[in-house]
Amino acid sequence: MAAERAVAAPPAVGGICPPRYHEAMQLEFTAVFRPVPEGYVAFVEELPGANTQGATLAEARENLAEAVRLVLEVNRSVLAAPMPRDSSEHQPQ
């Protein structure tokens, strides 16, 4: 099992963060690559859902970088979405 440290710059999400916030922020993750008969499986310990596979180590690295980017993008879009109102506020008394 091989582990590597990877740094990812977070994608910008409109309106959430002050200007230049993402320029200063870097995220660091531990990428784990395990050889299997078909090639390699890979995952990021700190980021549930960021996992993949590849026929070669290089392919697994490339696929994992994309998986991390997509998971971060989805997580940020969920955070950027308006929160639903509590349904009890709108029920007649």
JODA-V215955 format. One record per backbone hydrogen bond with DSSP energy under -1.0 kcal/mol. NH is the residue of the N-H (numbers start at 1). CO is the residue of the C=O. E is the energy in kcal/mol with one decimal. If there is no record, write none. Layout:
nh:NH co:CO e:E
nh:NH co:CO e:E
//
This chain:
nh:2 co:33 e:-2.7
nh:4 co:31 e:-2.9
nh:6 co:29 e:-2.6
nh:8 co:27 e:-2.8
nh:16 co:13 e:-1.4
nh:21 co:18 e:-1.8
nh:24 co:20 e:-1.1
nh:25 co:21 e:-1.2
nh:27 co:8 e:-2.3
nh:29 co:6 e:-2.9
nh:31 co:4 e:-3.3
nh:32 co:43 e:-3.2
nh:33 co:2 e:-3.2
nh:34 co:41 e:-3.0
nh:36 co:39 e:-2.5
nh:39 co:36 e:-1.9
nh:40 co:54 e:-2.9
nh:41 co:34 e:-2.5
nh:42 co:52 e:-2.3
nh:43 co:32 e:-2.0
nh:44 co:50 e:-2.0
nh:45 co:30 e:-1.6
nh:47 co:44 e:-1.2
nh:50 co:47 e:-2.2
nh:51 co:49 e:-1.4
nh:52 co:42 e:-2.7
nh:54 co:40 e:-2.3
nh:60 co:56 e:-2.4
nh:61 co:57 e:-2.5
nh:62 co:58 e:-2.3
nh:63 co:59 e:-2.7
nh:64 co:60 e:-2.4
nh:65 co:61 e:-2.3
nh:66 co:62 e:-1.7
nh:67 co:63 e:-2.3
nh:68 co:64 e:-2.7
nh:69 co:65 e:-2.1
nh:70 co:66 e:-2.5
nh:71 co:67 e:-2.6
nh:72 co:68 e:-2.6
nh:73 co:69 e:-2.2
nh:74 co:70 e:-2.5
nh:75 co:71 e:-2.7
nh:76 co:72 e:-2.4
nh:77 co:73 e:-2.0
nh:78 co:74 e:-2.2
nh:79 co:75 e:-1.9
nh:80 co:76 e:-1.9
nh:81 co:77 e:-1.0
nh:89 co:86 e:-1.6
//
